[in-house]
Amino acid sequence: MFKNVVINIENTKKTIKNLDFGYVEAKYGQMVMGYNVKDDFLHIAYFHFAQGKPIEHFAADMKKRWPGLVLKEDSEKAQRSFETYFQKQKPKREIYVIFTGTKFQVKVWSALLKIPYGEERTYNEVAAMIRMPKSVRAASSAVGRNDIALFVPCHRVKAKNNDMHKYRWGNELKKKILADEKSK
């Protein structure tokens, strides 16, 4: 979906204090985006498939992840920001993803960004990518805690036996995203 987007990592050890958030319409359906715009760049901390859940569900989830978080819900503004960065033609589409997690999780999520568009890796390969080949279960857990769907491509990771039923937003959605990526 975001083949031509340059993704930069903003690793914050501090908790996130403020986020704008709202529903956005994307290629695979409605999403909830938690973000900030700083220095004319989009900084995304949270990007989840909505799957019919009310906005309050996501607000509660973000506040649980980042205690003390001040949220400002504005779906129209979120949609405009999303369109500005991903649907309108800009010469350079560059965003930041905000990683807030343990050192290990950040290593895993950073490794996911290195999986080429349209390709897949196993949890074993992800563990090897971070030079911790015996940490397959921990890597699997970190992949599952990814809060930035599509941009941080957890959908490109599978079990060694090709089992894809562990995708947190559903197997059918994962198959569709991968099929789209492989067709381009």
Backbone as a ProteinNet text record, in pm:
[ID]
protein_1_A
[PRIMARY]
MFKNVVINIENTKKTIKNLDFGYVEAKYGQMVMGYNVKDDFLHIAYFHFAQGKPIEHFAADMKKRWPGLVLKEDSEKAQRSFETYFQKQKPKREIYVIFTGTKFQVKVWSALLKIPYGEERTYNEVAAMIRMPKSVRAASSAVGRNDIALFVPCHRVKAKNNDMHKYRWGNELKKKILADEKSK
[TERTIARY]
81.8	0	85.8	195	277.7	415.8	418.6	542.9	641.4	593.8	682.9	695.4	672.1	680.8	811.4	883.9	1005.2	962.9	997.4	958.1	1081.4	1073.8	1178.8	1130.8	1222.3	1186.8	1210	1106.9	1120.7	1107.3	1219.3	1219.6	1214.3	1107.6	1093.9	1096.1	1181.6	1183	1081.3	1041.4	941.6	802.8	707.9	571.2	520.2	429.6	368.9	271.5	275.5	191.6	63.7	71.6	-42.7	-51.7	-172.3	-196.1	-328.7	-330.3	-455.4	-493	-620.7	-660	-797.7	-824	-955.1	-958	-1077.7	-1095.6	-1041.1	-981.5	-942.8	-986.8	-1024.3	-1059.5	-934.3	-894.8	-775	-812.5	-717.6	-742.1	-811.8	-777.8	-832.9	-944.5	-1001.8	-1113.5	-1079.6	-1170.3	-1155.1	-1044.9	-962.3	-851.6	-866.9	-796.5	-786.3	-639.4	-616.3	-480.1	-459.2	-357.1	-310.4	-180	-171.9	-59.9	-36.3	73.6	105.1	164.9	151.8	222.3	322.4	451.5	557.8	652.1	686.9	780.5	738.6	610	551.9	570.9	594.4	603.1	496.6	442.1	343.8	417.6	383.3	441.4	328.5	334.9	227.1	270.2	187	213.7	118.8	6.9	-100.2	-177.2	-188.7	-262.8	-324.2	-451.6	-521.4	-640.2	-670.3	-793.4	-910.6	-1009.5	-1122.5	-1215	-1243.1	-1326.1	-1456.3	-1519.4	-1650.6	-1651.1	-1535.7	-1530.2	-1548.6	-1611.2	-1631.7	-1500.4	-1495.7	-1374.3	-1330.3	-1425.4	-1392.8	-1305.9	-1325.3	-1243.3	-1095.6	-1068.1	-930	-872.2	-956	-910.4	-867.5	-948.7	-915.2	-786.5	-769.6	-649.5	-524.6	-532.5	-416.6	-385.6	-488.6	-464.4	-405.3	-440.8	-381.7	-233.2	-201.9	-63.1	23.9	-33.6	40.2	-36.1	-16.5	-86.7	-62.3	-167.9	-158.2	-172.8	-194.7	-206.6	-326.5	-303.6	-411.6	-444.9	-567.6	-613.6	-708.8	-695.9	-789.2	-846.8	-975	-1039.2	-1095.3	-1053.8	-1103.2	-1082.3	-1183.3	-1170.2	-1155.9	-1217.7	-1202.4	-1057.6	-998.6	-857.8	-766.8	-795.6	-716.1	-722.8	-842.4	-858.5	-781.4	-788.9	-715	-564.6	-515.6	-372.1	-332.4	-415.2	-387.9	-382.2	-481	-484.9	-366.7	-329.8	-216.7	-90.1	-68.1	55.2	48.5	-69.7	-73.8	-159.6	-245.1	-329.7	-304.5	-255.7	-221.6	-79	-53	81.6	173.9	271.6	375	507.2	600.9	728.6	799.1	783.3	849.5	750	718.2	627.1	710.8	724.3	809.7	732.8	736	667.9	761.2	719.3	787.5	691	741.8	664.5	726.1	639.2	685.1	681.9	799.3	809.5	818.5	726.6	737.2	722.3	832.4	833.1	966.8	985.6	1113.8	1220.9	1345.3	1456.3	1440.4	1402	1384	1272.5	1157.3	1046.1	1086.5	1156.6	1200.4	1293.5	1380.3	1467.7	1384.6	1283.6	1198.8	1122	1059.2	980.5	1069.2	1190.4	1284.9	1320.6	1335.5	1364.7	1249	1126.2	1010.5	1016.3	1065.9	1076.4	1174.1	1259.5	1358.9	1308.8	1191.3	1135.9	1086.2	1139.9	1101.2	951.1	900.3	761.2	728.5	619.4	575.4	642.3	731.7	799.1	753	780.8	745.9	869.4	864.8	968.8	901.2	971.6	919.8	964.9	901.5	943.6	1089.1	1129.8	1269.2	1362.7	1324	1408	1413.4	1302.4	1301.6	1396.1	1390.9	1482	1627.1	1654.3	1790	1830.2	1734.1	1762.6	1812.1	1763	1806.4	1922.1	1977.2	2092	2061.9	1938.6	1897.6	1815.5	1878.8	1805.7	1729.1	1763.2	1691.8	1570.7	1545.2	1436.7	1312.5	1282.2	1170.9	1037.6	1012.1	884.2	872.9	980.1	978.7	960.4	1024.8	1008.3	864.3	805.5	665.7	574.3	600.4	521.8	535.9	657.1	680.1	608.2	612.5	541.1	392.4	336.8	195.4	159	257	231.7	249.1	275.9	293.3	165.1	178.6	63.7	47.9	134.8	132.1	115.6	-8.2	-39.9	-3.7	29.6	63.7	196.8	218.3	344.5	459.3	437.6	533.7	475.2	530.8	462.6	462.8	391.9	378.3	303.3	228.5	156.2	251.5	377.1	475.4	545.6	500.7	564.4	468	524.3	442.7	518.1	446.9	509.3	588.5	680.4	763.6	678.4	563.3	476.1	373.8	396	309.7	174.3	155.1	30.4	17.2	-90.1	-111.6	-226.9	-278	-396.3	-368.4	-250.3	-217.2	-220.2	-258.6	-264.2	-375.7	-342.6	-438.1	-563.2	-558.4	-676.3	-743.4	-702.9	-770.5	-692.8	-704.3	-632.5	-671.5	-800.1	-844.9	-785.7	-782.2	-724.1	-575.3	-505.9	-362.9	-339.4	-419.1	-404.9	-425.7	-525	-555.2	-439.1	-386.8	-276.4	-154.4	-122.2	-5.1	-25.8	-146.1	-174.7	-158.9	-207.5	-192.9	-45.6	31.5	172.6	247	215.5	286.5	247.9	133.4	88.6	149.1	223.4	279.2	426.7
-119.6	0	125.4	125.4	243.8	217.7	166.5	125	240.6	357.3	468.3	570.4	526.9	616.2	588.9	695.4	682.7	687.2	582.7	574.9	596.3	697.6	728.3	684.9	648.1	603.4	715.7	743.7	835.8	749.4	717	630.6	718.9	707.4	789.3	701.7	735.2	662.7	724.8	846.8	914.7	869.1	887.2	857.5	967.1	933.6	1031.9	1114.1	1245	1331.8	1376.6	1403	1453.5	1383.6	1350	1294.9	1347.6	1378.2	1396	1256.4	1229	1097.6	1104.6	1002.6	993.1	881.4	859	759.8	814.6	726.2	759.8	645	680.4	579.6	547.2	421.8	376.5	264.1	215.6	112.9	-10.9	-51.3	-174.7	-149.6	-31.7	-1.1	107.9	125.8	231.9	197.9	296.9	282.9	392	375.3	480.1	520.8	649.3	701.5	795	766.7	855.5	915.8	1049.6	1113.3	1255.6	1310	1452	1495.9	1623.2	1680.7	1779.1	1751.4	1838.6	1868.9	1996.5	2038.5	1986.5	1988.4	1944.9	1795.7	1716.9	1572.4	1507.1	1399.6	1322.3	1224.5	1225.7	1135.9	1046.2	916.3	823.5	735.4	732.9	649	530.6	540.1	440.2	436.1	316.9	300.8	161.5	154.4	26.6	16.7	-103.9	-128.5	-110	-32.3	-1.6	-121.1	-192.6	-313.2	-295	-177.3	-152.1	-112	-99.9	-62	89.5	133.3	277.2	348.7	475.9	555.7	554	541.3	538	417	307.1	187.4	220.2	292.2	324.5	431.7	525.9	627.5	560.1	467.5	395.5	314.5	252	172.5	261.3	376.7	466.8	520.2	552.7	603.6	495.1	371.3	260.4	245.2	259.4	246.2	362.2	481.9	602.1	676.7	636.4	702	853.6	928.7	1074.4	1137.9	1057.5	1106.7	1200.8	1312.7	1404.9	1379.9	1339.8	1307.1	1413.6	1442.3	1534.4	1462.1	1425	1350.6	1447.1	1427.7	1506.8	1422.8	1345	1254.1	1328.3	1444.8	1522	1566.7	1616.4	1658.3	1538.3	1425.5	1304.1	1261.2	1264	1225.1	1320.2	1450.6	1548	1522.3	1496.7	1468.8	1342.9	1240.8	1114.3	1136.2	1205.8	1230.7	1314.4	1413.4	1499.1	1416.9	1321.1	1243.7	1120.6	1065.9	937.1	930.3	1024.2	1012.6	1122.5	1234.6	1340.7	1318.3	1351.2	1331.8	1438.5	1394.6	1483.2	1430	1518	1468.5	1375.4	1400.7	1317.5	1287.8	1162.8	1123.2	1059.1	1131.1	1087.1	1104.6	1001.9	1007.7	956.1	976	919.6	824.4	710.3	621.8	636.1	648.9	669.6	536.1	484.7	359.6	388	333.7	338.3	195.4	140.4	2.9	-26.3	-152	-192	-186	-191.1	-192.7	-309	-423.8	-542.6	-520.6	-468.7	-444.7	-349	-243.3	-146.4	-212.6	-303	-377.3	-459.7	-528.5	-612.3	-525.9	-418.5	-333.3	-268.3	-232.4	-176.8	-281	-406.3	-514.5	-533.9	-519.1	-534.8	-433.9	-315.3	-212.8	-252.1	-348.9	-392.7	-507.4	-559.3	-666.1	-601.6	-641.8	-577.2	-589.3	-487.3	-481.4	-606.8	-672.9	-791	-920.6	-915	-1036.1	-1069.2	-1192.4	-1235.7	-1293.6	-1293.3	-1354.9	-1433.1	-1533	-1608.4	-1539.3	-1577.5	-1525	-1562.4	-1682.4	-1725.6	-1629.7	-1592.1	-1500.9	-1361.9	-1317.4	-1187.8	-1192.8	-1300.7	-1315.3	-1314.9	-1379	-1379.2	-1239.4	-1165	-1029.4	-938.3	-961.9	-878.8	-943.4	-1048.3	-1121	-1183.9	-1232	-1302.3	-1424.7	-1520.3	-1631.4	-1720.3	-1716.5	-1800.3	-1728	-1607.8	-1527.2	-1525	-1636.7	-1643.9	-1610.6	-1666.9	-1639	-1492.4	-1436.6	-1294.9	-1206.2	-1244.1	-1168.5	-1176.7	-1294.4	-1313.2	-1224.4	-1219.3	-1135.4	-987.4	-944.3	-804.7	-771.5	-862.9	-841.1	-819.7	-900.2	-889.9	-762.8	-696.3	-571.2	-447	-465.8	-353.3	-269.1	-139.9	-49.4	28.7	3.7	84.7	-7.6	-55.8	-148.9	-88	-174	-142.4	-69.1	38.1	111.1	28	-34.7	-128.4	-265.3	-330.1	-441.4	-575.5	-580.7	-706.9	-810.8	-763.8	-856	-938.1	-900.7	-974	-1084.6	-1110.1	-1212.1	-1328.6	-1449.4	-1570.4	-1674.2	-1774.7	-1887.2	-1971.4	-2049.3	-2134.5	-2232.2	-2271.7	-2367	-2296	-2165.5	-2082.2	-2051.4	-2080.4	-2047.8	-1896.2	-1842.9	-1698.3	-1660.8	-1751.8	-1726	-1641.3	-1592.9	-1515.9	-1365.2	-1320.1	-1177.3	-1115	-1015.8	-962.9	-903	-866.9	-809.2	-906.9	-1031.9	-1136	-1187.6	-1317.4	-1387.2	-1339.6	-1316.5	-1274.9	-1139.7	-1048.1	-916.2	-929.5	-1011.6	-1033	-1090	-1188.7	-1247.7	-1142.7	-1057.3	-953.6	-854.2	-808.7	-713.1	-774.1	-897.7	-964	-986.5	-1027.7	-1048.6	-917.7	-808.2	-677.6	-640.3	-658.8	-625.4	-709.5	-837.2	-926.6	-902	-839.4	-815.8	-689	-612.3	-484.5	-492.2
0	0	0	75.5	87.3	30.5	-90.4	-153.8	-171.7	-204.6	-236.3	-124.2	-3	112.2	185.2	215.9	295.6	441.8	516.4	656.8	744	827.6	924.3	1061.5	1145.5	1280.3	1379.5	1456.2	1569.5	1693.3	1752.9	1871.1	1994.4	2066.3	2185.5	2309.3	2401.9	2528.7	2623.4	2590.7	2672.8	2629.1	2717.1	2679.7	2586.5	2501.5	2412.7	2496.5	2480.8	2562.4	2491	2361.6	2284.7	2150.5	2110.4	1976.8	1924.1	1796.4	1724.9	1677.9	1664	1614.2	1550.4	1470	1407.8	1306.7	1254.6	1149.5	1018.2	939.8	802.4	711.9	590.6	491.5	411.3	414	344.5	248.6	176.8	74.9	129.7	250.9	307.3	406.5	402.8	490.2	590	680.9	779.7	880	908.5	1002.5	1108.6	1218.4	1319	1323.5	1304.4	1301.8	1420	1500.2	1607.2	1560.1	1556.8	1488	1537.1	1491	1503.2	1370.4	1339.2	1225.4	1284.4	1257.4	1306.4	1191.3	1177.2	1072.2	935.5	908.4	780.6	752.5	856.5	841.5	928.4	878.5	953.1	1043.7	1172.2	1270.9	1321.2	1288.3	1322.3	1439	1543.3	1660.4	1666.7	1593.8	1608	1477	1419.4	1293.8	1296.3	1333.1	1350.5	1255.5	1213.8	1138.7	1234.9	1195	1283.4	1301.8	1195	1198.4	1276.1	1256.3	1314.6	1460.7	1521.2	1663.1	1676.1	1785.2	1804.3	1836.4	1806.5	1827.2	1973.2	2064.4	2207.9	2243.5	2172.8	2194	2171.6	2063.6	2028.4	2120.5	2160.7	2256	2386.6	2434.4	2557.8	2540.6	2424.1	2397.7	2398.2	2332.9	2330.6	2469.8	2547.6	2683.5	2774.2	2747.3	2822.5	2786.9	2659.9	2614.4	2661.2	2661.8	2697.7	2808.5	2934.5	3045.6	3045.3	3072.8	3074.3	2936.8	2835.4	2698.3	2683.8	2617	2582.3	2436.1	2411.5	2276.3	2225.3	2097.5	2033.1	1911.5	1920.9	1812.5	1709.3	1585	1472.5	1346.9	1310.4	1196.7	1064.6	1052.4	927.5	910	1017.1	1012.5	986.8	1051.9	1030	883.9	825.6	685.1	594.2	621.4	539.3	549.5	670.2	688.5	612.9	624.6	555.7	404	352.1	206.9	161.1	239.6	203.9	184.6	272.6	266.4	177.5	154.4	84.7	-39.3	-61.2	-178.6	-280	-236	-330.2	-375.4	-500.1	-552.4	-495.6	-420.6	-368.4	-421.1	-447.7	-498.6	-400.3	-273.5	-173.4	-62.9	-44.5	62.1	171.1	277.3	386.5	516.6	599.4	728.1	837.5	959.5	1074.3	1144	1187.3	1273.8	1412.3	1510.6	1647.4	1719.9	1752.4	1825.3	1974.4	2050.2	2195.3	2244.3	2285	2332.1	2396.1	2427.9	2485.6	2376.5	2419.4	2323.6	2224.7	2279.4	2196.9	2094.1	2138.2	2045.6	1934.2	1970	1869.6	1768.2	1813.5	1721.8	1622.9	1675.2	1589.9	1490.9	1539.1	1449.1	1343.2	1380.6	1283.1	1177.4	1220.6	1126	1027.8	1075.2	985.8	871.6	898.8	794.5	684.3	711.6	613	525	554.8	469.8	341.4	226.3	101.2	71.4	8.4	-34.3	-115.4	-80.2	-154.4	-112.7	-16.1	31.3	172.6	215	349.9	417.9	549.9	631	742.3	793.9	908.3	1036.9	1147	1277	1303.6	1259.9	1275.7	1201.8	1080.6	1001.8	1065.5	1122.3	1190.9	1310.9	1388.1	1502.2	1455.3	1343.3	1288.3	1239.9	1184	1135.8	1248.4	1369.7	1483.2	1559.2	1499.5	1556	1691.6	1705	1827.1	1784.3	1716.4	1655.8	1753.7	1880.8	1978.2	2038.2	1994.4	2051.9	1962.7	1899.6	1804.9	1872.2	1988.7	2056.5	2095.7	2145.5	2184.2	2060.6	1950.6	1826	1778.4	1788	1750.1	1833.6	1961.5	2051.5	2014.7	1984.5	1945.9	1815.9	1720.2	1594.1	1622.7	1710.9	1745.9	1820.9	1879.8	1954.4	1867	1740.9	1650	1645.4	1673.7	1673.2	1543.7	1447.4	1326.8	1205.5	1188.3	1079.4	944.1	851.7	713.2	699.9	774.9	764.9	820	934.6	991.8	957.6	854.9	788.4	862.4	973.3	1046.8	962.1	862	774	686.9	678.7	598.2	676.2	799.3	882.5	902.4	892.3	905.5	986.9	1027.7	1097.5	998.1	1048.1	962.4	880.6	936.1	865.6	776	749.1	664.7	726.7	853.6	922.2	931.1	874.2	876.8	969	1047.4	1128.9	1252.8	1266.3	1385	1361.7	1244.7	1216.5	1298.7	1379	1476.3	1414.3	1286.4	1221.5	1124.9	1129.6	1053.3	933.6	913.2	807.8	668	645.7	511.8	473.2	568	541.3	510.3	586.1	562.9	422.6	384.2	249.6	141.4	160.6	60.9	48.3	161.3	159.6	90.2	126	64.8	-84.3	-123.8	-265.9	-343.7	-287.3	-352.1	-366.8	-261.3	-266.2	-370.2	-375	-467.7	-613.1	-637.1	-773.8	-833.2	-750.7	-800	-820.1
[MASK]
++++++++++++++++++++++++++++++++++++++++++++++++++++++++++++++++++++++++++++++++++++++++++++++++++++++++++++++++++++++++++++++++++++++++++++++++++++++++++++++++++++++++++++++++++++++++

